[in-house]
């Protein structure tokens, strides 16, 4: 049952590049929030205030400027939640982890290149991220790497002269979907690929001219939802995990983005400017029964579900983040 009331304000941020820390979830909630596509990954100042009482860094960007929260195995018997994020506090983009209250901020990567866009595997044993450390610095070319939760075992997975980004783990942790940017016949193209978690068997799933972005796996791993501009507008599509049966779910002329599967796989939350501005919407996994969750003058986007499927958190570009009851 959708409610019309916002039940909780999560964060108060100093700038309109609202940074959502998934602190509404309990300690075993794995989640990764993705902010609007930003192909150049330009620097932004995201100062955390309400959710993190510690003194915030000058630059903090998370998972394409959003946070990734997950239970990480702790040396003690009690697991602890960690947030992986990108910060430029030490003059270049590096990946850090911290506790949900902002304490124990620990740097995981340390080099002169840019390391960013961290995302946790579902079991908390790996972090995938983007880096231009291997000779591509300054060219805008990034490759996908993985590392262990505390920064050791950093391993390069992709070897291309193109830009690979938007890594997304399959639910069982055996595969990564990602986006590859290429230029063919003077056309800029962004396509979705999938590979094994060790970087092998890289397979192109989408071939349409235009942009395919933001892959996100269904909870059972059989489908991938994504955003595409292939039909002239930005729509939410879904396809089987092998790339077959690509289907336009929203099929309108508006800007639809940020697909997020419900934990039971029956619904997809997304943001759209179907109205006068971007709001949060909900639809069944087949594109039917579209319902509006938010309706205000702000720009609302980047929905993310609670583990029990009872709530949807999102960013509101008034400088705050909210949760809706479902």
Secondary structure, 3 states (H helix, E strand, C coil): CCCCCEEEEEEEECCCCCCCCCCCCCCCCCEECCCCCCCCCCCCCCCECCCCCCCCCCCEECCCCCCEEEEECCCCCCCEEEEEEEECCCCCCEEEEECCCCCCCEECCCCCCCEEEEEECCCCCCEEEEECCCCCCCCCCCEEEEECCCCCCCEECCCCCCEEEEEEECCCCCEEEEEEEEEECCEEEEEEEEEECCCCCCEECCCCCCEEEEEEECCCCCEEEEEECCCCCEEEEEEECCCCCCEECCCCCCEEEEEEECCCCCEEEEEECCCCCCEEEEEECCCCCCEECCCCCCCEEEEEECCCCCEEEEEECCCEEEEEEC
